[in-house]
């Protein structure tokens, strides 16, 4: 999780940012049944990563 947070503030490339967004969504889906709070945090990180990805592109 710390790597996801670090990459949101220090993105090296578009591909790594997009990969981290997909990874955080996958973790959120896996944890949704048992740990809803953690899943919501990962979804929030995915939204933040997606906005960084859009800012890099445009």
PDB file with SEQRES, HELIX, SHEET and CRYST1 records, atoms N, CA, C and O in Angstrom:
SEQRES   1 A   58  UNK UNK UNK UNK UNK UNK UNK UNK UNK UNK UNK UNK UNK          
SEQRES   2 A   58  UNK UNK UNK UNK UNK UNK UNK UNK UNK UNK UNK UNK UNK          
SEQRES   3 A   58  UNK UNK UNK UNK UNK UNK UNK UNK UNK UNK UNK UNK UNK          
SEQRES   4 A   58  UNK UNK UNK UNK UNK UNK UNK UNK UNK UNK UNK UNK UNK          
SEQRES   5 A   58  UNK UNK UNK UNK UNK UNK                                      
HELIX    1 AA1 UNK A    2  UNK A    9  1                                   8    
HELIX    2 AA2 UNK A   14  UNK A   31  1                                  18    
HELIX    3 AA3 UNK A   36  UNK A   57  1                                  22    
CRYST1    1.000    1.000    1.000  90.00  90.00  90.00 P 1           1          
ATOM      1  N   UNK A   1       0.822  -1.192   0.000  1.00  0.00           N  
ATOM      2  CA  UNK A   1       0.000   0.000   0.000  1.00  0.00           C  
ATOM      3  C   UNK A   1       0.864   1.252   0.000  1.00  0.00           C  
ATOM      4  O   UNK A   1       0.501   2.255  -0.614  1.00  0.00           O  
ATOM      5  N   UNK A   2       1.990   1.205   0.675  1.00  0.00           N  
ATOM      6  CA  UNK A   2       2.859   2.382   0.711  1.00  0.00           C  
ATOM      7  C   UNK A   2       3.404   2.697  -0.676  1.00  0.00           C  
ATOM      8  O   UNK A   2       3.621   3.864  -1.002  1.00  0.00           O  
ATOM      9  N   UNK A   3       3.628   1.665  -1.501  1.00  0.00           N  
ATOM     10  CA  UNK A   3       4.097   1.898  -2.867  1.00  0.00           C  
ATOM     11  C   UNK A   3       3.043   2.615  -3.698  1.00  0.00           C  
ATOM     12  O   UNK A   3       3.375   3.459  -4.530  1.00  0.00           O  
ATOM     13  N   UNK A   4       1.776   2.286  -3.477  1.00  0.00           N  
ATOM     14  CA  UNK A   4       0.698   2.948  -4.195  1.00  0.00           C  
ATOM     15  C   UNK A   4       0.641   4.423  -3.824  1.00  0.00           C  
ATOM     16  O   UNK A   4       0.519   5.283  -4.696  1.00  0.00           O  
ATOM     17  N   UNK A   5       0.728   4.711  -2.542  1.00  0.00           N  
ATOM     18  CA  UNK A   5       0.684   6.103  -2.085  1.00  0.00           C  
ATOM     19  C   UNK A   5       1.897   6.865  -2.589  1.00  0.00           C  
ATOM     20  O   UNK A   5       1.767   8.010  -3.021  1.00  0.00           O  
ATOM     21  N   UNK A   6       3.075   6.250  -2.542  1.00  0.00           N  
ATOM     22  CA  UNK A   6       4.294   6.907  -3.017  1.00  0.00           C  
ATOM     23  C   UNK A   6       4.208   7.224  -4.501  1.00  0.00           C  
ATOM     24  O   UNK A   6       4.600   8.310  -4.928  1.00  0.00           O  
ATOM     25  N   UNK A   7       3.697   6.284  -5.292  1.00  0.00           N  
ATOM     26  CA  UNK A   7       3.615   6.480  -6.736  1.00  0.00           C  
ATOM     27  C   UNK A   7       2.588   7.542  -7.113  1.00  0.00           C  
ATOM     28  O   UNK A   7       2.690   8.140  -8.183  1.00  0.00           O  
ATOM     29  N   UNK A   8       1.603   7.785  -6.252  1.00  0.00           N  
ATOM     30  CA  UNK A   8       0.631   8.834  -6.568  1.00  0.00           C  
ATOM     31  C   UNK A   8       1.273  10.209  -6.516  1.00  0.00           C  
ATOM     32  O   UNK A   8       0.874  11.112  -7.251  1.00  0.00           O  
ATOM     33  N   UNK A   9       2.272  10.373  -5.646  1.00  0.00           N  
ATOM     34  CA  UNK A   9       2.913  11.678  -5.514  1.00  0.00           C  
ATOM     35  C   UNK A   9       4.197  11.790  -6.315  1.00  0.00           C  
ATOM     36  O   UNK A   9       4.671  12.903  -6.541  1.00  0.00           O  
ATOM     37  N   UNK A  10       4.774  10.689  -6.750  1.00  0.00           N  
ATOM     38  CA  UNK A  10       5.988  10.669  -7.542  1.00  0.00           C  
ATOM     39  C   UNK A  10       5.815   9.795  -8.785  1.00  0.00           C  
ATOM     40  O   UNK A  10       6.534   8.807  -8.937  1.00  0.00           O  
ATOM     41  N   UNK A  11       4.894  10.127  -9.661  1.00  0.00           N  
ATOM     42  CA  UNK A  11       4.693   9.244 -10.819  1.00  0.00           C  
ATOM     43  C   UNK A  11       5.850   9.355 -11.804  1.00  0.00           C  
ATOM     44  O   UNK A  11       6.242  10.456 -12.189  1.00  0.00           O  
ATOM     45  N   UNK A  12       6.393   8.213 -12.208  1.00  0.00           N  
ATOM     46  CA  UNK A  12       7.512   8.206 -13.150  1.00  0.00           C  
ATOM     47  C   UNK A  12       7.039   8.132 -14.597  1.00  0.00           C  
ATOM     48  O   UNK A  12       7.694   8.660 -15.496  1.00  0.00           O  
ATOM     49  N   UNK A  13       5.927   7.491 -14.816  1.00  0.00           N  
ATOM     50  CA  UNK A  13       5.434   7.362 -16.173  1.00  0.00           C  
ATOM     51  C   UNK A  13       3.940   7.129 -16.157  1.00  0.00           C  
ATOM     52  O   UNK A  13       3.349   6.829 -15.119  1.00  0.00           O  
ATOM     53  N   UNK A  14       3.350   7.269 -17.304  1.00  0.00           N  
ATOM     54  CA  UNK A  14       1.912   7.027 -17.431  1.00  0.00           C  
ATOM     55  C   UNK A  14       1.572   5.569 -17.176  1.00  0.00           C  
ATOM     56  O   UNK A  14       0.550   5.262 -16.561  1.00  0.00           O  
ATOM     57  N   UNK A  15       2.416   4.684 -17.639  1.00  0.00           N  
ATOM     58  CA  UNK A  15       2.133   3.261 -17.515  1.00  0.00           C  
ATOM     59  C   UNK A  15       2.156   2.805 -16.056  1.00  0.00           C  
ATOM     60  O   UNK A  15       1.305   2.018 -15.642  1.00  0.00           O  
ATOM     61  N   UNK A  16       3.121   3.293 -15.276  1.00  0.00           N  
ATOM     62  CA  UNK A  16       3.172   2.872 -13.872  1.00  0.00           C  
ATOM     63  C   UNK A  16       2.000   3.436 -13.086  1.00  0.00           C  
ATOM     64  O   UNK A  16       1.477   2.766 -12.196  1.00  0.00           O  
ATOM     65  N   UNK A  17       1.583   4.644 -13.396  1.00  0.00           N  
ATOM     66  CA  UNK A  17       0.429   5.229 -12.720  1.00  0.00           C  
ATOM     67  C   UNK A  17      -0.834   4.454 -13.050  1.00  0.00           C  
ATOM     68  O   UNK A  17      -1.641   4.179 -12.162  1.00  0.00           O  
ATOM     69  N   UNK A  18      -1.014   4.101 -14.303  1.00  0.00           N  
ATOM     70  CA  UNK A  18      -2.178   3.322 -14.707  1.00  0.00           C  
ATOM     71  C   UNK A  18      -2.152   1.927 -14.081  1.00  0.00           C  
ATOM     72  O   UNK A  18      -3.194   1.410 -13.680  1.00  0.00           O  
ATOM     73  N   UNK A  19      -0.983   1.322 -13.996  1.00  0.00           N  
ATOM     74  CA  UNK A  19      -0.868   0.009 -13.371  1.00  0.00           C  
ATOM     75  C   UNK A  19      -1.225   0.070 -11.889  1.00  0.00           C  
ATOM     76  O   UNK A  19      -1.849  -0.855 -11.368  1.00  0.00           O  
ATOM     77  N   UNK A  20      -0.845   1.128 -11.214  1.00  0.00           N  
ATOM     78  CA  UNK A  20      -1.173   1.257  -9.803  1.00  0.00           C  
ATOM     79  C   UNK A  20      -2.659   1.501  -9.590  1.00  0.00           C  
ATOM     80  O   UNK A  20      -3.220   1.060  -8.587  1.00  0.00           O  
ATOM     81  N   UNK A  21      -3.300   2.194 -10.513  1.00  0.00           N  
ATOM     82  CA  UNK A  21      -4.752   2.381 -10.434  1.00  0.00           C  
ATOM     83  C   UNK A  21      -5.454   1.035 -10.574  1.00  0.00           C  
ATOM     84  O   UNK A  21      -6.360   0.723  -9.801  1.00  0.00           O  
ATOM     85  N   UNK A  22      -5.043   0.246 -11.545  1.00  0.00           N  
ATOM     86  CA  UNK A  22      -5.655  -1.067 -11.759  1.00  0.00           C  
ATOM     87  C   UNK A  22      -5.398  -1.973 -10.560  1.00  0.00           C  
ATOM     88  O   UNK A  22      -6.284  -2.719 -10.143  1.00  0.00           O  
ATOM     89  N   UNK A  23      -4.191  -1.911 -10.006  1.00  0.00           N  
ATOM     90  CA  UNK A  23      -3.857  -2.723  -8.838  1.00  0.00           C  
ATOM     91  C   UNK A  23      -4.700  -2.357  -7.628  1.00  0.00           C  
ATOM     92  O   UNK A  23      -5.172  -3.241  -6.912  1.00  0.00           O  
ATOM     93  N   UNK A  24      -4.893  -1.078  -7.394  1.00  0.00           N  
ATOM     94  CA  UNK A  24      -5.686  -0.674  -6.233  1.00  0.00           C  
ATOM     95  C   UNK A  24      -7.159  -1.042  -6.399  1.00  0.00           C  
ATOM     96  O   UNK A  24      -7.827  -1.366  -5.417  1.00  0.00           O  
ATOM     97  N   UNK A  25      -7.672  -0.996  -7.628  1.00  0.00           N  
ATOM     98  CA  UNK A  25      -9.051  -1.434  -7.864  1.00  0.00           C  
ATOM     99  C   UNK A  25      -9.178  -2.936  -7.627  1.00  0.00           C  
ATOM    100  O   UNK A  25     -10.162  -3.395  -7.047  1.00  0.00           O  
ATOM    101  N   UNK A  26      -8.192  -3.695  -8.073  1.00  0.00           N  
ATOM    102  CA  UNK A  26      -8.233  -5.149  -7.868  1.00  0.00           C  
ATOM    103  C   UNK A  26      -8.180  -5.505  -6.385  1.00  0.00           C  
ATOM    104  O   UNK A  26      -8.887  -6.409  -5.939  1.00  0.00           O  
ATOM    105  N   UNK A  27      -7.360  -4.810  -5.630  1.00  0.00           N  
ATOM    106  CA  UNK A  27      -7.287  -5.063  -4.185  1.00  0.00           C  
ATOM    107  C   UNK A  27      -8.604  -4.691  -3.516  1.00  0.00           C  
ATOM    108  O   UNK A  27      -9.063  -5.387  -2.611  1.00  0.00           O  
ATOM    109  N   UNK A  28      -9.207  -3.600  -3.958  1.00  0.00           N  
ATOM    110  CA  UNK A  28     -10.482  -3.180  -3.377  1.00  0.00           C  
ATOM    111  C   UNK A  28     -11.578  -4.204  -3.644  1.00  0.00           C  
ATOM    112  O   UNK A  28     -12.377  -4.503  -2.757  1.00  0.00           O  
ATOM    113  N   UNK A  29     -11.619  -4.737  -4.849  1.00  0.00           N  
ATOM    114  CA  UNK A  29     -12.632  -5.750  -5.172  1.00  0.00           C  
ATOM    115  C   UNK A  29     -12.416  -7.008  -4.340  1.00  0.00           C  
ATOM    116  O   UNK A  29     -13.379  -7.615  -3.872  1.00  0.00           O  
ATOM    117  N   UNK A  30     -11.164  -7.400  -4.154  1.00  0.00           N  
ATOM    118  CA  UNK A  30     -10.863  -8.610  -3.378  1.00  0.00           C  
ATOM    119  C   UNK A  30     -11.236  -8.443  -1.902  1.00  0.00           C  
ATOM    120  O   UNK A  30     -11.679  -9.400  -1.267  1.00  0.00           O  
ATOM    121  N   UNK A  31     -11.062  -7.245  -1.356  1.00  0.00           N  
ATOM    122  CA  UNK A  31     -11.308  -7.003   0.065  1.00  0.00           C  
ATOM    123  C   UNK A  31     -12.725  -6.528   0.367  1.00  0.00           C  
ATOM    124  O   UNK A  31     -13.034  -6.272   1.530  1.00  0.00           O  
ATOM    125  N   UNK A  32     -13.586  -6.401  -0.615  1.00  0.00           N  
ATOM    126  CA  UNK A  32     -14.888  -5.762  -0.400  1.00  0.00           C  
ATOM    127  C   UNK A  32     -15.757  -6.513   0.607  1.00  0.00           C  
ATOM    128  O   UNK A  32     -16.422  -5.878   1.425  1.00  0.00           O  
ATOM    129  N   UNK A  33     -15.769  -7.847   0.569  1.00  0.00           N  
ATOM    130  CA  UNK A  33     -16.634  -8.616   1.464  1.00  0.00           C  
ATOM    131  C   UNK A  33     -16.186  -8.531   2.919  1.00  0.00           C  
ATOM    132  O   UNK A  33     -17.013  -8.324   3.808  1.00  0.00           O  
ATOM    133  N   UNK A  34     -14.923  -8.684   3.165  1.00  0.00           N  
ATOM    134  CA  UNK A  34     -14.425  -8.793   4.532  1.00  0.00           C  
ATOM    135  C   UNK A  34     -14.062  -7.456   5.164  1.00  0.00           C  
ATOM    136  O   UNK A  34     -14.347  -7.226   6.340  1.00  0.00           O  
ATOM    137  N   UNK A  35     -13.446  -6.588   4.405  1.00  0.00           N  
ATOM    138  CA  UNK A  35     -12.930  -5.338   4.962  1.00  0.00           C  
ATOM    139  C   UNK A  35     -13.398  -4.172   4.101  1.00  0.00           C  
ATOM    140  O   UNK A  35     -12.670  -3.706   3.225  1.00  0.00           O  
ATOM    141  N   UNK A  36     -14.596  -3.711   4.350  1.00  0.00           N  
ATOM    142  CA  UNK A  36     -15.154  -2.642   3.521  1.00  0.00           C  
ATOM    143  C   UNK A  36     -14.385  -1.339   3.660  1.00  0.00           C  
ATOM    144  O   UNK A  36     -14.217  -0.611   2.681  1.00  0.00           O  
ATOM    145  N   UNK A  37     -13.911  -1.033   4.879  1.00  0.00           N  
ATOM    146  CA  UNK A  37     -13.200   0.224   5.088  1.00  0.00           C  
ATOM    147  C   UNK A  37     -11.899   0.248   4.270  1.00  0.00           C  
ATOM    148  O   UNK A  37     -11.582   1.255   3.636  1.00  0.00           O  
ATOM    149  N   UNK A  38     -11.157  -0.849   4.287  1.00  0.00           N  
ATOM    150  CA  UNK A  38      -9.920  -0.918   3.508  1.00  0.00           C  
ATOM    151  C   UNK A  38     -10.222  -0.853   2.014  1.00  0.00           C  
ATOM    152  O   UNK A  38      -9.476  -0.233   1.256  1.00  0.00           O  
ATOM    153  N   UNK A  39     -11.293  -1.478   1.595  1.00  0.00           N  
ATOM    154  CA  UNK A  39     -11.666  -1.440   0.177  1.00  0.00           C  
ATOM    155  C   UNK A  39     -12.004  -0.031  -0.263  1.00  0.00           C  
ATOM    156  O   UNK A  39     -11.654   0.376  -1.371  1.00  0.00           O  
ATOM    157  N   UNK A  40     -12.682   0.719   0.594  1.00  0.00           N  
ATOM    158  CA  UNK A  40     -13.012   2.113   0.248  1.00  0.00           C  
ATOM    159  C   UNK A  40     -11.755   2.964   0.159  1.00  0.00           C  
ATOM    160  O   UNK A  40     -11.677   3.868  -0.673  1.00  0.00           O  
ATOM    161  N   UNK A  41     -10.780   2.687   1.001  1.00  0.00           N  
ATOM    162  CA  UNK A  41      -9.516   3.428   0.930  1.00  0.00           C  
ATOM    163  C   UNK A  41      -8.803   3.129  -0.387  1.00  0.00           C  
ATOM    164  O   UNK A  41      -8.278   4.040  -1.027  1.00  0.00           O  
ATOM    165  N   UNK A  42      -8.783   1.853  -0.796  1.00  0.00           N  
ATOM    166  CA  UNK A  42      -8.150   1.510  -2.062  1.00  0.00           C  
ATOM    167  C   UNK A  42      -8.895   2.126  -3.247  1.00  0.00           C  
ATOM    168  O   UNK A  42      -8.266   2.534  -4.223  1.00  0.00           O  
ATOM    169  N   UNK A  43     -10.211   2.199  -3.175  1.00  0.00           N  
ATOM    170  CA  UNK A  43     -10.956   2.858  -4.252  1.00  0.00           C  
ATOM    171  C   UNK A  43     -10.663   4.351  -4.289  1.00  0.00           C  
ATOM    172  O   UNK A  43     -10.576   4.939  -5.366  1.00  0.00           O  
ATOM    173  N   UNK A  44     -10.511   4.965  -3.128  1.00  0.00           N  
ATOM    174  CA  UNK A  44     -10.130   6.375  -3.080  1.00  0.00           C  
ATOM    175  C   UNK A  44      -8.748   6.583  -3.677  1.00  0.00           C  
ATOM    176  O   UNK A  44      -8.527   7.549  -4.408  1.00  0.00           O  
ATOM    177  N   UNK A  45      -7.820   5.692  -3.378  1.00  0.00           N  
ATOM    178  CA  UNK A  45      -6.487   5.770  -3.977  1.00  0.00           C  
ATOM    179  C   UNK A  45      -6.542   5.592  -5.491  1.00  0.00           C  
ATOM    180  O   UNK A  45      -5.779   6.223  -6.222  1.00  0.00           O  
ATOM    181  N   UNK A  46      -7.439   4.740  -5.955  1.00  0.00           N  
ATOM    182  CA  UNK A  46      -7.590   4.543  -7.401  1.00  0.00           C  
ATOM    183  C   UNK A  46      -8.099   5.812  -8.069  1.00  0.00           C  
ATOM    184  O   UNK A  46      -7.645   6.170  -9.155  1.00  0.00           O  
ATOM    185  N   UNK A  47      -9.030   6.485  -7.427  1.00  0.00           N  
ATOM    186  CA  UNK A  47      -9.542   7.746  -7.990  1.00  0.00           C  
ATOM    187  C   UNK A  47      -8.437   8.799  -8.011  1.00  0.00           C  
ATOM    188  O   UNK A  47      -8.290   9.532  -8.989  1.00  0.00           O  
ATOM    189  N   UNK A  48      -7.666   8.869  -6.934  1.00  0.00           N  
ATOM    190  CA  UNK A  48      -6.563   9.830  -6.903  1.00  0.00           C  
ATOM    191  C   UNK A  48      -5.526   9.513  -7.980  1.00  0.00           C  
ATOM    192  O   UNK A  48      -5.016  10.414  -8.646  1.00  0.00           O  
ATOM    193  N   UNK A  49      -5.221   8.224  -8.145  1.00  0.00           N  
ATOM    194  CA  UNK A  49      -4.275   7.830  -9.185  1.00  0.00           C  
ATOM    195  C   UNK A  49      -4.789   8.116 -10.575  1.00  0.00           C  
ATOM    196  O   UNK A  49      -4.020   8.505 -11.453  1.00  0.00           O  
ATOM    197  N   UNK A  50      -6.080   7.929 -10.790  1.00  0.00           N  
ATOM    198  CA  UNK A  50      -6.665   8.222 -12.097  1.00  0.00           C  
ATOM    199  C   UNK A  50      -6.593   9.710 -12.410  1.00  0.00           C  
ATOM    200  O   UNK A  50      -6.331  10.091 -13.551  1.00  0.00           O  
ATOM    201  N   UNK A  51      -6.826  10.560 -11.401  1.00  0.00           N  
ATOM    202  CA  UNK A  51      -6.717  12.000 -11.642  1.00  0.00           C  
ATOM    203  C   UNK A  51      -5.279  12.407 -11.954  1.00  0.00           C  
ATOM    204  O   UNK A  51      -5.054  13.288 -12.784  1.00  0.00           O  
ATOM    205  N   UNK A  52      -4.306  11.779 -11.301  1.00  0.00           N  
ATOM    206  CA  UNK A  52      -2.902  12.047 -11.615  1.00  0.00           C  
ATOM    207  C   UNK A  52      -2.603  11.586 -13.023  1.00  0.00           C  
ATOM    208  O   UNK A  52      -1.896  12.275 -13.759  1.00  0.00           O  
ATOM    209  N   UNK A  53      -3.125  10.436 -13.417  1.00  0.00           N  
ATOM    210  CA  UNK A  53      -2.929   9.916 -14.773  1.00  0.00           C  
ATOM    211  C   UNK A  53      -3.505  10.878 -15.809  1.00  0.00           C  
ATOM    212  O   UNK A  53      -2.871  11.137 -16.833  1.00  0.00           O  
ATOM    213  N   UNK A  54      -4.686  11.403 -15.555  1.00  0.00           N  
ATOM    214  CA  UNK A  54      -5.308  12.353 -16.489  1.00  0.00           C  
ATOM    215  C   UNK A  54      -4.496  13.643 -16.551  1.00  0.00           C  
ATOM    216  O   UNK A  54      -4.319  14.209 -17.630  1.00  0.00           O  
ATOM    217  N   UNK A  55      -3.998  14.115 -15.401  1.00  0.00           N  
ATOM    218  CA  UNK A  55      -3.173  15.335 -15.399  1.00  0.00           C  
ATOM    219  C   UNK A  55      -1.882  15.144 -16.170  1.00  0.00           C  
ATOM    220  O   UNK A  55      -1.404  16.083 -16.807  1.00  0.00           O  
ATOM    221  N   UNK A  56      -1.303  13.945 -16.126  1.00  0.00           N  
ATOM    222  CA  UNK A  56      -0.060  13.691 -16.863  1.00  0.00           C  
ATOM    223  C   UNK A  56      -0.329  13.691 -18.362  1.00  0.00           C  
ATOM    224  O   UNK A  56       0.458  14.232 -19.138  1.00  0.00           O  
ATOM    225  N   UNK A  57      -1.433  13.090 -18.765  1.00  0.00           N  
ATOM    226  CA  UNK A  57      -1.752  13.010 -20.188  1.00  0.00           C  
ATOM    227  C   UNK A  57      -2.061  14.385 -20.779  1.00  0.00           C  
ATOM    228  O   UNK A  57      -1.568  14.734 -21.851  1.00  0.00           O  
ATOM    229  N   UNK A  58      -2.883  15.160 -20.067  1.00  0.00           N  
ATOM    230  CA  UNK A  58      -3.283  16.467 -20.596  1.00  0.00           C  
ATOM    231  C   UNK A  58      -2.495  17.505 -19.909  1.00  0.00           C  
ATOM    232  O   UNK A  58      -2.658  18.692 -20.190  1.00  0.00           O  
TER     233      UNK A  58                                                      
END                                                                             
